[in-house]
Amino acid sequence: MGELRVIGKSSTVMVGDNVKGDLRIIWKNNNVEEVFFAKKIFNEYIHQGWIAIGEIAGKKKQIFIFDPNLEKIILAPLMVGG
């Protein structure tokens, strides 16, 4: 089972902004519809320039392609400013 978490829904976030509206999608690897939906949402955000971090067995890395075998995927917008 995996979880996709989208942090906020705005792609233009400044440091210190209050990011509202988290989205969580959970899928089971053997459920084709759930995996398809999670992949669709993942691809939509990736194409908008969001960053994805995948986690499996406690190890985290940036990912660019949806992998339903990951335990958790976090999508976050790029931070603007310095």
N, C-alpha and C positions, 0 to 999 in steps of 0.2 A: 504494500500500500504506500502511496506517496501523497505528498501535500505540496500544492503550489500556493504561495502567498505573495500577493501584490501589495506593496507598501504604498498607500496613498493612490490617488488616481490622477494626479497632475504631473505632467512631465517637466514643468518649470517650477522647481522648488528651490528656494533660497535657504541658506543655512539659518537655522532658528525658526523656520516656518513650522506651523502646526500642520502636519500631514494627516488628513482625515480620510476615512473610507477604505480601510484595509479590505482586501478580498481574499477569501480562502477557498481553494478547490481541492477536494480530496478524491483520489482515484484508487481503484484496485486494478492491478496489472491484468487480471483476467477479464475485466469489463471493458470491452472495446469502445463503447460509447463514452465512458468516463475518461479513458485515456485520450480519445479523439478530442473531447471538449477541452481538457487540460492543455493538450498540445496546441490547439487553436488559440486559446487565450495567451499561452506562452509566446507563440509566433507573432501575435498582434503587438504585444508589448516590445518584443525584441526589434521588430521592424520600426518601432517608434523611437528606438535608441536607448531603451532601458537596459540596465545591467542585470544579469542573472547569475546567482550563486547557487550551485548544486551541492548537496551534502549526502554522503553515504558513509556509514560506519564511523561517524564523527569527523570525517575529513571533508573540508570545504574547498571548492575551486570555482572559478568563473567558467560558465558554460555558454555556448552559443547555439546549441542544438538540444531540443527537448529529449530527455532520456527518462522513460517511465520507470526505470529501475532505481532511480534516485529516491531516497527517503524524503527529501525536502528540496524544494526549489524556491528561492526568494528572488523576486523581481523588485528592483528599486530604481527610481529615476536618477539621472545624473544630477549632481548638486551644482548649482550655479553660484559663482562668487568665489571669494578667496578667504 
